[in-house]
Every structure is written in C-alpha cells, then in structure tokens.
Amino acid sequence: MESECDATLMRIARKRAEEKVVFYLHLTVYVAANLLVIITWWLTGAGSLYFLSLWFLYVLVFWGAALFFHAMHVFLGVNLSDRLTEREFKKLTQGSDRMTAREFQESRQPKQGKQH
C-alpha cells in the first residue's frame, strides 16, 4: 500500500516539476525573443521620429500577460486546486456531510426524470 502511495506522489511530483520546467523555458524564450524585438526596433529607427512609436511594447505587454497567467497556473494554480480538493474531501468525510461510496456514486449519476 505504501509503495502505491509513493508511486502516486512521485507521479504528482514529476508532473509539477515538468510544469515548472516548461514555464522556465517559456520565460527564457520570452526574454530572448523580446531582446531581439527591442534590438530590431532600435536598429530600424529608434533614433528618428520613429522613436516615438514604441511598437515593441505591444509584444512585451501581451506576451508578458500570457507569461503571467502561465506563472499563476504553475505556481499558484496547483496549490489552490490542492487546497480546494482537500477542503472538499474533509467536508465529505466529516460530520453530517459524510458520504458513503454508494451515496457518492449515486450523486454522480444523471438524474432521470419521471416518465408519464
């Protein structure tokens, strides 16, 4: 039983680690690509009146927003999901809200209306 629990924990840990690796890769690509965008902007007219057009900011802001939400999912989303799952589990296993396995299965079944 303990080895089964350890295997489950290992799968969860591996999934979380992989999500963090993907995020760090996303962050690296974001920084590198935006450096190239800024260099391109600078070389193509940053010293002229074109300087007033800061088009590279669109890339920085919108991609940055996507990166922010990715970070929220990786670093806070999993913990939030775990906390909510634990809270619901406690509700189901304690006090008057305690459900048996059969009650749980019945609650998951689609309700069938009365036929006339």
TAVEN-V120779 format. One record per pair of residues at least 24 apart in sequence whose C-alpha atoms are under 7 Angstrom apart, sorted by the first residue. I is the first residue (numbers start at 1). J is the second residue. Records with the same first field share a line. If there is no record, write none. Layout:
# TAVEN-V120779
I = J ; J
This chain:
# TAVEN-V120779
19 = 74
20 = 74
23 = 70 ; 71
34 = 60
